[in-house]
Amino acid sequence: MPDTLMDPADPRYAAALAEGKRAMTPTDATEADRIIRLAVEMRSKQKLFFSTKARDALDASKKLEREFDAAASAYLHPPAQGDLI
């Protein structure tokens, strides 16, 4: 998972790339935003289930939980592409 969104004009950017590191791209930032939105939606469905005990709320919550887990895992553990900046 990249930990910083760097400007390619920043001299540290080229140095980091030369070391085999990778910066957070706008695509990474968009994916992080999607994962956060999934988490918020999942928590909303969980709260709904706990307040209503409705089966459909539980099913929706579990579906979102699986999606969140898969997306977060893929984001945090991408295929090896060098160290991160």
mmCIF file as gemmi writes it, N, C-alpha and C atoms, coordinates in Angstrom:
data_model
loop_
_atom_site.group_PDB
_atom_site.id
_atom_site.type_symbol
_atom_site.label_atom_id
_atom_site.label_alt_id
_atom_site.label_comp_id
_atom_site.label_asym_id
_atom_site.label_entity_id
_atom_site.label_seq_id
_atom_site.pdbx_PDB_ins_code
_atom_site.Cartn_x
_atom_site.Cartn_y
_atom_site.Cartn_z
_atom_site.occupancy
_atom_site.B_iso_or_equiv
_atom_site.pdbx_formal_charge
_atom_site.auth_seq_id
_atom_site.auth_asym_id
_atom_site.pdbx_PDB_model_num
ATOM 1 N N . MET Axp A 1 ? 0.848 -1.169 0 1 0 ? 1 A 1
ATOM 2 C CA . MET Axp A 1 ? 0 0 0 1 0 ? 1 A 1
ATOM 3 C C . MET Axp A 1 ? 0.89 1.227 0 1 0 ? 1 A 1
ATOM 4 N N . PRO Axp A 2 ? 0.754 2.075 -0.985 1 0 ? 2 A 1
ATOM 5 C CA . PRO Axp A 2 ? 1.515 3.309 -1.01 1 0 ? 2 A 1
ATOM 6 C C . PRO Axp A 2 ? 1.106 4.198 0.16 1 0 ? 2 A 1
ATOM 7 N N . ASP Axp A 3 ? 2.052 4.93 0.718 1 0 ? 3 A 1
ATOM 8 C CA . ASP Axp A 3 ? 1.681 5.737 1.863 1 0 ? 3 A 1
ATOM 9 C C . ASP Axp A 3 ? 1.738 7.231 1.606 1 0 ? 3 A 1
ATOM 10 N N . THR Axp A 4 ? 2.04 7.624 0.408 1 0 ? 4 A 1
ATOM 11 C CA . THR Axp A 4 ? 2.03 9.048 0.119 1 0 ? 4 A 1
ATOM 12 C C . THR Axp A 4 ? 1.713 9.295 -1.354 1 0 ? 4 A 1
ATOM 13 N N . LEU Axp A 5 ? 0.999 10.367 -1.614 1 0 ? 5 A 1
ATOM 14 C CA . LEU Axp A 5 ? 0.693 10.777 -2.989 1 0 ? 5 A 1
ATOM 15 C C . LEU Axp A 5 ? 1.71 11.853 -3.337 1 0 ? 5 A 1
ATOM 16 N N . MET Axp A 6 ? 2.681 11.499 -4.178 1 0 ? 6 A 1
ATOM 17 C CA . MET Axp A 6 ? 3.754 12.43 -4.497 1 0 ? 6 A 1
ATOM 18 C C . MET Axp A 6 ? 3.554 13.041 -5.873 1 0 ? 6 A 1
ATOM 19 N N . ASP Axp A 7 ? 4.032 14.254 -5.989 1 0 ? 7 A 1
ATOM 20 C CA . ASP Axp A 7 ? 4.017 14.979 -7.254 1 0 ? 7 A 1
ATOM 21 C C . ASP Axp A 7 ? 5.226 14.527 -8.077 1 0 ? 7 A 1
ATOM 22 N N . PRO Axp A 8 ? 5.01 14.091 -9.314 1 0 ? 8 A 1
ATOM 23 C CA . PRO Axp A 8 ? 6.142 13.682 -10.143 1 0 ? 8 A 1
ATOM 24 C C . PRO Axp A 8 ? 7.18 14.784 -10.344 1 0 ? 8 A 1
ATOM 25 N N . ALA Axp A 9 ? 6.814 16.041 -10.131 1 0 ? 9 A 1
ATOM 26 C CA . ALA Axp A 9 ? 7.764 17.14 -10.254 1 0 ? 9 A 1
ATOM 27 C C . ALA Axp A 9 ? 8.693 17.23 -9.033 1 0 ? 9 A 1
ATOM 28 N N . ASP Axp A 10 ? 8.337 16.575 -7.949 1 0 ? 10 A 1
ATOM 29 C CA . ASP Axp A 10 ? 9.157 16.578 -6.727 1 0 ? 10 A 1
ATOM 30 C C . ASP Axp A 10 ? 10.423 15.756 -6.98 1 0 ? 10 A 1
ATOM 31 N N . PRO Axp A 11 ? 11.608 16.301 -6.713 1 0 ? 11 A 1
ATOM 32 C CA . PRO Axp A 11 ? 12.855 15.56 -6.968 1 0 ? 11 A 1
ATOM 33 C C . PRO Axp A 11 ? 12.928 14.233 -6.206 1 0 ? 11 A 1
ATOM 34 N N . ARG Axp A 12 ? 12.269 14.16 -5.066 1 0 ? 12 A 1
ATOM 35 C CA . ARG Axp A 12 ? 12.269 12.905 -4.298 1 0 ? 12 A 1
ATOM 36 C C . ARG Axp A 12 ? 11.535 11.797 -5.043 1 0 ? 12 A 1
ATOM 37 N N . TYR Axp A 13 ? 10.592 12.185 -5.905 1 0 ? 13 A 1
ATOM 38 C CA . TYR Axp A 13 ? 9.816 11.21 -6.672 1 0 ? 13 A 1
ATOM 39 C C . TYR Axp A 13 ? 10.736 10.39 -7.577 1 0 ? 13 A 1
ATOM 40 N N . ALA Axp A 14 ? 11.563 11.07 -8.361 1 0 ? 14 A 1
ATOM 41 C CA . ALA Axp A 14 ? 12.478 10.379 -9.276 1 0 ? 14 A 1
ATOM 42 C C . ALA Axp A 14 ? 13.476 9.535 -8.499 1 0 ? 14 A 1
ATOM 43 N N . ALA Axp A 15 ? 13.964 10.067 -7.375 1 0 ? 15 A 1
ATOM 44 C CA . ALA Axp A 15 ? 14.923 9.317 -6.556 1 0 ? 15 A 1
ATOM 45 C C . ALA Axp A 15 ? 14.285 8.047 -6.005 1 0 ? 15 A 1
ATOM 46 N N . ALA Axp A 16 ? 13.051 8.147 -5.557 1 0 ? 16 A 1
ATOM 47 C CA . ALA Axp A 16 ? 12.36 6.985 -5.01 1 0 ? 16 A 1
ATOM 48 C C . ALA Axp A 16 ? 12.118 5.94 -6.097 1 0 ? 16 A 1
ATOM 49 N N . LEU Axp A 17 ? 11.72 6.394 -7.268 1 0 ? 17 A 1
ATOM 50 C CA . LEU Axp A 17 ? 11.503 5.455 -8.376 1 0 ? 17 A 1
ATOM 51 C C . LEU Axp A 17 ? 12.812 4.763 -8.759 1 0 ? 17 A 1
ATOM 52 N N . ALA Axp A 18 ? 13.916 5.503 -8.714 1 0 ? 18 A 1
ATOM 53 C CA . ALA Axp A 18 ? 15.219 4.92 -9.038 1 0 ? 18 A 1
ATOM 54 C C . ALA Axp A 18 ? 15.607 3.84 -8.045 1 0 ? 18 A 1
ATOM 55 N N . GLU Axp A 19 ? 15.105 3.951 -6.811 1 0 ? 19 A 1
ATOM 56 C CA . GLU Axp A 19 ? 15.363 2.949 -5.78 1 0 ? 19 A 1
ATOM 57 C C . GLU Axp A 19 ? 14.394 1.771 -5.881 1 0 ? 19 A 1
ATOM 58 N N . GLY Axp A 20 ? 13.488 1.815 -6.853 1 0 ? 20 A 1
ATOM 59 C CA . GLY Axp A 20 ? 12.529 0.729 -7.019 1 0 ? 20 A 1
ATOM 60 C C . GLY Axp A 20 ? 11.283 0.881 -6.173 1 0 ? 20 A 1
ATOM 61 N N . LYS Axp A 21 ? 11.1 2.048 -5.581 1 0 ? 21 A 1
ATOM 62 C CA . LYS Axp A 21 ? 9.906 2.291 -4.768 1 0 ? 21 A 1
ATOM 63 C C . LYS Axp A 21 ? 8.79 2.794 -5.668 1 0 ? 21 A 1
ATOM 64 N N . ARG Axp A 22 ? 7.593 2.812 -5.122 1 0 ? 22 A 1
ATOM 65 C CA . ARG Axp A 22 ? 6.444 3.244 -5.896 1 0 ? 22 A 1
ATOM 66 C C . ARG Axp A 22 ? 5.631 4.221 -5.071 1 0 ? 22 A 1
ATOM 67 N N . ALA Axp A 23 ? 5.164 5.28 -5.709 1 0 ? 23 A 1
ATOM 68 C CA . ALA Axp A 23 ? 4.361 6.298 -5.039 1 0 ? 23 A 1
ATOM 69 C C . ALA Axp A 23 ? 2.879 5.985 -5.205 1 0 ? 23 A 1
ATOM 70 N N . MET Axp A 24 ? 2.089 6.552 -4.328 1 0 ? 24 A 1
ATOM 71 C CA . MET Axp A 24 ? 0.641 6.405 -4.44 1 0 ? 24 A 1
ATOM 72 C C . MET Axp A 24 ? 0.182 7.168 -5.675 1 0 ? 24 A 1
ATOM 73 N N . THR Axp A 25 ? -0.562 6.504 -6.501 1 0 ? 25 A 1
ATOM 74 C CA . THR Axp A 25 ? -1.076 7.126 -7.711 1 0 ? 25 A 1
ATOM 75 C C . THR Axp A 25 ? -2.51 7.597 -7.476 1 0 ? 25 A 1
ATOM 76 N N . PRO Axp A 26 ? -3.039 8.424 -8.356 1 0 ? 26 A 1
ATOM 77 C CA . PRO Axp A 26 ? -4.453 8.784 -8.231 1 0 ? 26 A 1
ATOM 78 C C . PRO Axp A 26 ? -5.357 7.55 -8.233 1 0 ? 26 A 1
ATOM 79 N N . THR Axp A 27 ? -4.966 6.5 -8.944 1 0 ? 27 A 1
ATOM 80 C CA . THR Axp A 27 ? -5.751 5.261 -8.941 1 0 ? 27 A 1
ATOM 81 C C . THR Axp A 27 ? -5.765 4.651 -7.55 1 0 ? 27 A 1
ATOM 82 N N . ASP Axp A 28 ? -4.61 4.658 -6.862 1 0 ? 28 A 1
ATOM 83 C CA . ASP Axp A 28 ? -4.55 4.149 -5.492 1 0 ? 28 A 1
ATOM 84 C C . ASP Axp A 28 ? -5.463 4.952 -4.577 1 0 ? 28 A 1
ATOM 85 N N . ALA Axp A 29 ? -5.434 6.276 -4.727 1 0 ? 29 A 1
ATOM 86 C CA . ALA Axp A 29 ? -6.267 7.137 -3.895 1 0 ? 29 A 1
ATOM 87 C C . ALA Axp A 29 ? -7.742 6.858 -4.139 1 0 ? 29 A 1
ATOM 88 N N . THR Axp A 30 ? -8.109 6.631 -5.389 1 0 ? 30 A 1
ATOM 89 C CA . THR Axp A 30 ? -9.496 6.308 -5.721 1 0 ? 30 A 1
ATOM 90 C C . THR Axp A 30 ? -9.894 4.971 -5.1 1 0 ? 30 A 1
ATOM 91 N N . GLU Axp A 31 ? -9.003 3.999 -5.132 1 0 ? 31 A 1
ATOM 92 C CA . GLU Axp A 31 ? -9.283 2.685 -4.544 1 0 ? 31 A 1
ATOM 93 C C . GLU Axp A 31 ? -9.416 2.792 -3.025 1 0 ? 31 A 1
ATOM 94 N N . ALA Axp A 32 ? -8.567 3.59 -2.399 1 0 ? 32 A 1
ATOM 95 C CA . ALA Axp A 32 ? -8.67 3.793 -0.95 1 0 ? 32 A 1
ATOM 96 C C . ALA Axp A 32 ? -10.021 4.423 -0.612 1 0 ? 32 A 1
ATOM 97 N N . ASP Axp A 33 ? -10.447 5.386 -1.405 1 0 ? 33 A 1
ATOM 98 C CA . ASP Axp A 33 ? -11.747 6.023 -1.192 1 0 ? 33 A 1
ATOM 99 C C . ASP Axp A 33 ? -12.876 4.998 -1.336 1 0 ? 33 A 1
ATOM 100 N N . ARG Axp A 34 ? -12.778 4.126 -2.329 1 0 ? 34 A 1
ATOM 101 C CA . ARG Axp A 34 ? -13.809 3.093 -2.531 1 0 ? 34 A 1
ATOM 102 C C . ARG Axp A 34 ? -13.868 2.153 -1.332 1 0 ? 34 A 1
ATOM 103 N N . ILE Axp A 35 ? -12.715 1.787 -0.791 1 0 ? 35 A 1
ATOM 104 C CA . ILE Axp A 35 ? -12.671 0.875 0.346 1 0 ? 35 A 1
ATOM 105 C C . ILE Axp A 35 ? -13.287 1.533 1.585 1 0 ? 35 A 1
ATOM 106 N N . ILE Axp A 36 ? -12.988 2.812 1.782 1 0 ? 36 A 1
ATOM 107 C CA . ILE Axp A 36 ? -13.569 3.53 2.917 1 0 ? 36 A 1
ATOM 108 C C . ILE Axp A 36 ? -15.082 3.604 2.787 1 0 ? 36 A 1
ATOM 109 N N . ARG Axp A 37 ? -15.562 3.876 1.582 1 0 ? 37 A 1
ATOM 110 C CA . ARG Axp A 37 ? -17.016 3.93 1.37 1 0 ? 37 A 1
ATOM 111 C C . ARG Axp A 37 ? -17.675 2.57 1.608 1 0 ? 37 A 1
ATOM 112 N N . LEU Axp A 38 ? -16.991 1.498 1.209 1 0 ? 38 A 1
ATOM 113 C CA . LEU Axp A 38 ? -17.495 0.156 1.494 1 0 ? 38 A 1
ATOM 114 C C . LEU Axp A 38 ? -17.603 -0.073 2.992 1 0 ? 38 A 1
ATOM 115 N N . ALA Axp A 39 ? -16.588 0.358 3.731 1 0 ? 39 A 1
ATOM 116 C CA . ALA Axp A 39 ? -16.581 0.18 5.188 1 0 ? 39 A 1
ATOM 117 C C . ALA Axp A 39 ? -17.732 0.943 5.835 1 0 ? 39 A 1
ATOM 118 N N . VAL Axp A 40 ? -17.962 2.161 5.387 1 0 ? 40 A 1
ATOM 119 C CA . VAL Axp A 40 ? -19.055 2.963 5.945 1 0 ? 40 A 1
ATOM 120 C C . VAL Axp A 40 ? -20.403 2.31 5.649 1 0 ? 40 A 1
ATOM 121 N N . GLU Axp A 41 ? -20.583 1.849 4.416 1 0 ? 41 A 1
ATOM 122 C CA . GLU Axp A 41 ? -21.837 1.185 4.045 1 0 ? 41 A 1
ATOM 123 C C . GLU Axp A 41 ? -22.01 -0.111 4.837 1 0 ? 41 A 1
ATOM 124 N N . MET Axp A 42 ? -20.927 -0.874 5.008 1 0 ? 42 A 1
ATOM 125 C CA . MET Axp A 42 ? -20.973 -2.124 5.761 1 0 ? 42 A 1
ATOM 126 C C . MET Axp A 42 ? -21.391 -1.849 7.207 1 0 ? 42 A 1
ATOM 127 N N . ARG Axp A 43 ? -20.786 -0.844 7.846 1 0 ? 43 A 1
ATOM 128 C CA . ARG Axp A 43 ? -21.139 -0.518 9.232 1 0 ? 43 A 1
ATOM 129 C C . ARG Axp A 43 ? -22.595 -0.092 9.344 1 0 ? 43 A 1
ATOM 130 N N . SER Axp A 44 ? -23.084 0.619 8.358 1 0 ? 44 A 1
ATOM 131 C CA . SER Axp A 44 ? -24.486 1.029 8.364 1 0 ? 44 A 1
ATOM 132 C C . SER Axp A 44 ? -25.406 -0.192 8.343 1 0 ? 44 A 1
ATOM 133 N N . LYS Axp A 45 ? -25.086 -1.166 7.496 1 0 ? 45 A 1
ATOM 134 C CA . LYS Axp A 45 ? -25.895 -2.39 7.421 1 0 ? 45 A 1
ATOM 135 C C . LYS Axp A 45 ? -25.766 -3.203 8.701 1 0 ? 45 A 1
ATOM 136 N N . GLN Axp A 46 ? -24.575 -3.223 9.308 1 0 ? 46 A 1
ATOM 137 C CA . GLN Axp A 46 ? -24.4 -3.948 10.569 1 0 ? 46 A 1
ATOM 138 C C . GLN Axp A 46 ? -25.252 -3.32 11.662 1 0 ? 46 A 1
ATOM 139 N N . LYS Axp A 47 ? -25.241 -2.003 11.737 1 0 ? 47 A 1
ATOM 140 C CA . LYS Axp A 47 ? -26.051 -1.306 12.735 1 0 ? 47 A 1
ATOM 141 C C . LYS Axp A 47 ? -27.532 -1.575 12.516 1 0 ? 47 A 1
ATOM 142 N N . LEU Axp A 48 ? -27.944 -1.589 11.244 1 0 ? 48 A 1
ATOM 143 C CA . LEU Axp A 48 ? -29.339 -1.887 10.927 1 0 ? 48 A 1
ATOM 144 C C . LEU Axp A 48 ? -29.694 -3.292 11.407 1 0 ? 48 A 1
ATOM 145 N N . PHE Axp A 49 ? -28.817 -4.252 11.142 1 0 ? 49 A 1
ATOM 146 C CA . PHE Axp A 49 ? -29.076 -5.617 11.587 1 0 ? 49 A 1
ATOM 147 C C . PHE Axp A 49 ? -29.186 -5.684 13.109 1 0 ? 49 A 1
ATOM 148 N N . PHE Axp A 50 ? -28.256 -5.057 13.825 1 0 ? 50 A 1
ATOM 149 C CA . PHE Axp A 50 ? -28.277 -5.138 15.28 1 0 ? 50 A 1
ATOM 150 C C . PHE Axp A 50 ? -29.505 -4.483 15.882 1 0 ? 50 A 1
ATOM 151 N N . SER Axp A 51 ? -30.045 -3.485 15.188 1 0 ? 51 A 1
ATOM 152 C CA . SER Axp A 51 ? -31.246 -2.838 15.718 1 0 ? 51 A 1
ATOM 153 C C . SER Axp A 51 ? -32.527 -3.559 15.316 1 0 ? 51 A 1
ATOM 154 N N . THR Axp A 52 ? -32.515 -4.273 14.188 1 0 ? 52 A 1
ATOM 155 C CA . THR Axp A 52 ? -33.749 -4.916 13.701 1 0 ? 52 A 1
ATOM 156 C C . THR Axp A 52 ? -33.717 -6.433 13.765 1 0 ? 52 A 1
ATOM 157 N N . LYS Axp A 53 ? -32.517 -7.013 13.736 1 0 ? 53 A 1
ATOM 158 C CA . LYS Axp A 53 ? -32.329 -8.475 13.653 1 0 ? 53 A 1
ATOM 159 C C . LYS Axp A 53 ? -32.989 -9.059 12.4 1 0 ? 53 A 1
ATOM 160 N N . ALA Axp A 54 ? -33.134 -8.224 11.368 1 0 ? 54 A 1
ATOM 161 C CA . ALA Axp A 54 ? -33.752 -8.659 10.106 1 0 ? 54 A 1
ATOM 162 C C . ALA Axp A 54 ? -32.747 -9.463 9.282 1 0 ? 54 A 1
ATOM 163 N N . ARG Axp A 55 ? -33.206 -10.574 8.732 1 0 ? 55 A 1
ATOM 164 C CA . ARG Axp A 55 ? -32.343 -11.46 7.957 1 0 ? 55 A 1
ATOM 165 C C . ARG Axp A 55 ? -31.767 -10.757 6.726 1 0 ? 55 A 1
ATOM 166 N N . ASP Axp A 56 ? -32.576 -9.943 6.043 1 0 ? 56 A 1
ATOM 167 C CA . ASP Axp A 56 ? -32.075 -9.262 4.85 1 0 ? 56 A 1
ATOM 168 C C . ASP Axp A 56 ? -30.973 -8.257 5.204 1 0 ? 56 A 1
ATOM 169 N N . ALA Axp A 57 ? -31.067 -7.628 6.365 1 0 ? 57 A 1
ATOM 170 C CA . ALA Axp A 57 ? -30.017 -6.709 6.806 1 0 ? 57 A 1
ATOM 171 C C . ALA Axp A 57 ? -28.731 -7.486 7.101 1 0 ? 57 A 1
ATOM 172 N N . LEU Axp A 58 ? -28.867 -8.674 7.7 1 0 ? 58 A 1
ATOM 173 C CA . LEU Axp A 58 ? -27.695 -9.512 7.967 1 0 ? 58 A 1
ATOM 174 C C . LEU Axp A 58 ? -27.038 -9.949 6.656 1 0 ? 58 A 1
ATOM 175 N N . ASP Axp A 59 ? -27.852 -10.39 5.716 1 0 ? 59 A 1
ATOM 176 C CA . ASP Axp A 59 ? -27.319 -10.825 4.413 1 0 ? 59 A 1
ATOM 177 C C . ASP Axp A 59 ? -26.583 -9.689 3.707 1 0 ? 59 A 1
ATOM 178 N N . ALA Axp A 60 ? -27.177 -8.493 3.72 1 0 ? 60 A 1
ATOM 179 C CA . ALA Axp A 60 ? -26.544 -7.331 3.085 1 0 ? 60 A 1
ATOM 180 C C . ALA Axp A 60 ? -25.234 -6.986 3.791 1 0 ? 60 A 1
ATOM 181 N N . SER Axp A 61 ? -25.238 -7.053 5.105 1 0 ? 61 A 1
ATOM 182 C CA . SER Axp A 61 ? -24.042 -6.768 5.889 1 0 ? 61 A 1
ATOM 183 C C . SER Axp A 61 ? -22.926 -7.759 5.571 1 0 ? 61 A 1
ATOM 184 N N . LYS Axp A 62 ? -23.252 -9.028 5.518 1 0 ? 62 A 1
ATOM 185 C CA . LYS Axp A 62 ? -22.251 -10.063 5.238 1 0 ? 62 A 1
ATOM 186 C C . LYS Axp A 62 ? -21.687 -9.927 3.823 1 0 ? 62 A 1
ATOM 187 N N . LYS Axp A 63 ? -22.545 -9.588 2.87 1 0 ? 63 A 1
ATOM 188 C CA . LYS Axp A 63 ? -22.096 -9.392 1.489 1 0 ? 63 A 1
ATOM 189 C C . LYS Axp A 63 ? -21.089 -8.241 1.424 1 0 ? 63 A 1
ATOM 190 N N . LEU Axp A 64 ? -21.42 -7.119 2.076 1 0 ? 64 A 1
ATOM 191 C CA . LEU Axp A 64 ? -20.523 -5.971 2.094 1 0 ? 64 A 1
ATOM 192 C C . LEU Axp A 64 ? -19.233 -6.292 2.848 1 0 ? 64 A 1
ATOM 193 N N . GLU Axp A 65 ? -19.339 -7.099 3.896 1 0 ? 65 A 1
ATOM 194 C CA . GLU Axp A 65 ? -18.153 -7.484 4.658 1 0 ? 65 A 1
ATOM 195 C C . GLU Axp A 65 ? -17.186 -8.287 3.788 1 0 ? 65 A 1
ATOM 196 N N . ARG Axp A 66 ? -17.72 -9.201 2.99 1 0 ? 66 A 1
ATOM 197 C CA . ARG Axp A 66 ? -16.868 -9.975 2.083 1 0 ? 66 A 1
ATOM 198 C C . ARG Axp A 66 ? -16.204 -9.078 1.042 1 0 ? 66 A 1
ATOM 199 N N . GLU Axp A 67 ? -16.977 -8.147 0.477 1 0 ? 67 A 1
ATOM 200 C CA . GLU Axp A 67 ? -16.432 -7.214 -0.507 1 0 ? 67 A 1
ATOM 201 C C . GLU Axp A 67 ? -15.334 -6.346 0.118 1 0 ? 67 A 1
ATOM 202 N N . PHE Axp A 68 ? -15.602 -5.842 1.323 1 0 ? 68 A 1
ATOM 203 C CA . PHE Axp A 68 ? -14.628 -5.011 2.014 1 0 ? 68 A 1
ATOM 204 C C . PHE Axp A 68 ? -13.353 -5.792 2.299 1 0 ? 68 A 1
ATOM 205 N N . ASP Axp A 69 ? -13.495 -6.996 2.852 1 0 ? 69 A 1
ATOM 206 C CA . ASP Axp A 69 ? -12.32 -7.81 3.183 1 0 ? 69 A 1
ATOM 207 C C . ASP Axp A 69 ? -11.457 -8.077 1.955 1 0 ? 69 A 1
ATOM 208 N N . ALA Axp A 70 ? -12.091 -8.416 0.844 1 0 ? 70 A 1
ATOM 209 C CA . ALA Axp A 70 ? -11.344 -8.705 -0.387 1 0 ? 70 A 1
ATOM 210 C C . ALA Axp A 70 ? -10.644 -7.449 -0.909 1 0 ? 70 A 1
ATOM 211 N N . ALA Axp A 71 ? -11.357 -6.327 -0.926 1 0 ? 71 A 1
ATOM 212 C CA . ALA Axp A 71 ? -10.782 -5.084 -1.442 1 0 ? 71 A 1
ATOM 213 C C . ALA Axp A 71 ? -9.644 -4.591 -0.552 1 0 ? 71 A 1
ATOM 214 N N . ALA Axp A 72 ? -9.839 -4.637 0.757 1 0 ? 72 A 1
ATOM 215 C CA . ALA Axp A 72 ? -8.798 -4.176 1.681 1 0 ? 72 A 1
ATOM 216 C C . ALA Axp A 72 ? -7.564 -5.067 1.595 1 0 ? 72 A 1
ATOM 217 N N . SER Axp A 73 ? -7.771 -6.357 1.506 1 0 ? 73 A 1
ATOM 218 C CA . SER Axp A 73 ? -6.649 -7.284 1.408 1 0 ? 73 A 1
ATOM 219 C C . SER Axp A 73 ? -5.859 -7.055 0.12 1 0 ? 73 A 1
ATOM 220 N N . ALA Axp A 74 ? -6.559 -6.882 -0.989 1 0 ? 74 A 1
ATOM 221 C CA . ALA Axp A 74 ? -5.893 -6.639 -2.271 1 0 ? 74 A 1
ATOM 222 C C . ALA Axp A 74 ? -5.128 -5.317 -2.248 1 0 ? 74 A 1
ATOM 223 N N . TYR Axp A 75 ? -5.688 -4.318 -1.577 1 0 ? 75 A 1
ATOM 224 C CA . TYR Axp A 75 ? -5.037 -3.008 -1.499 1 0 ? 75 A 1
ATOM 225 C C . TYR Axp A 75 ? -3.804 -3.053 -0.601 1 0 ? 75 A 1
ATOM 226 N N . LEU Axp A 76 ? -3.931 -3.727 0.532 1 0 ? 76 A 1
ATOM 227 C CA . LEU Axp A 76 ? -2.833 -3.768 1.488 1 0 ? 76 A 1
ATOM 228 C C . LEU Axp A 76 ? -1.729 -4.745 1.09 1 0 ? 76 A 1
ATOM 229 N N . HIS Axp A 77 ? -2.072 -5.742 0.294 1 0 ? 77 A 1
ATOM 230 C CA . HIS Axp A 77 ? -1.109 -6.775 -0.097 1 0 ? 77 A 1
ATOM 231 C C . HIS Axp A 77 ? -1.1 -6.965 -1.603 1 0 ? 77 A 1
ATOM 232 N N . PRO Axp A 78 ? -0.729 -5.904 -2.361 1 0 ? 78 A 1
ATOM 233 C CA . PRO Axp A 78 ? -0.706 -6.029 -3.825 1 0 ? 78 A 1
ATOM 234 C C . PRO Axp A 78 ? 0.448 -6.928 -4.259 1 0 ? 78 A 1
ATOM 235 N N . PRO Axp A 79 ? 0.416 -7.369 -5.497 1 0 ? 79 A 1
ATOM 236 C CA . PRO Axp A 79 ? 1.552 -8.148 -6.014 1 0 ? 79 A 1
ATOM 237 C C . PRO Axp A 79 ? 2.84 -7.34 -5.846 1 0 ? 79 A 1
ATOM 238 N N . ALA Axp A 80 ? 3.934 -8.001 -5.59 1 0 ? 80 A 1
ATOM 239 C CA . ALA Axp A 80 ? 5.212 -7.326 -5.343 1 0 ? 80 A 1
ATOM 240 C C . ALA Axp A 80 ? 5.575 -6.397 -6.5 1 0 ? 80 A 1
ATOM 241 N N . GLN Axp A 81 ? 5.753 -5.122 -6.177 1 0 ? 81 A 1
ATOM 242 C CA . GLN Axp A 81 ? 6.138 -4.125 -7.174 1 0 ? 81 A 1
ATOM 243 C C . GLN Axp A 81 ? 7.221 -3.211 -6.612 1 0 ? 81 A 1
ATOM 244 N N . GLY Axp A 82 ? 7.998 -3.682 -5.686 1 0 ? 82 A 1
ATOM 245 C CA . GLY Axp A 82 ? 9.025 -2.852 -5.07 1 0 ? 82 A 1
ATOM 246 C C . GLY Axp A 82 ? 8.523 -2.221 -3.795 1 0 ? 82 A 1
ATOM 247 N N . ASP Axp A 83 ? 9.424 -1.594 -3.1 1 0 ? 83 A 1
ATOM 248 C CA . ASP Axp A 83 ? 9.05 -0.908 -1.857 1 0 ? 83 A 1
ATOM 249 C C . ASP Axp A 83 ? 8.203 0.313 -2.159 1 0 ? 83 A 1
ATOM 250 N N . LEU Axp A 84 ? 7.561 0.787 -1.143 1 0 ? 84 A 1
ATOM 251 C CA . LEU Axp A 84 ? 6.687 1.949 -1.278 1 0 ? 84 A 1
ATOM 252 C C . LEU Axp A 84 ? 7.398 3.197 -0.809 1 0 ? 84 A 1
ATOM 253 N N . ILE Axp A 85 ? 6.97 4.308 -1.345 1 0 ? 85 A 1
ATOM 254 C CA . ILE Axp A 85 ? 7.523 5.595 -0.926 1 0 ? 85 A 1
ATOM 255 C C . ILE Axp A 85 ? 6.828 5.998 0.353 1 0 ? 85 A 1
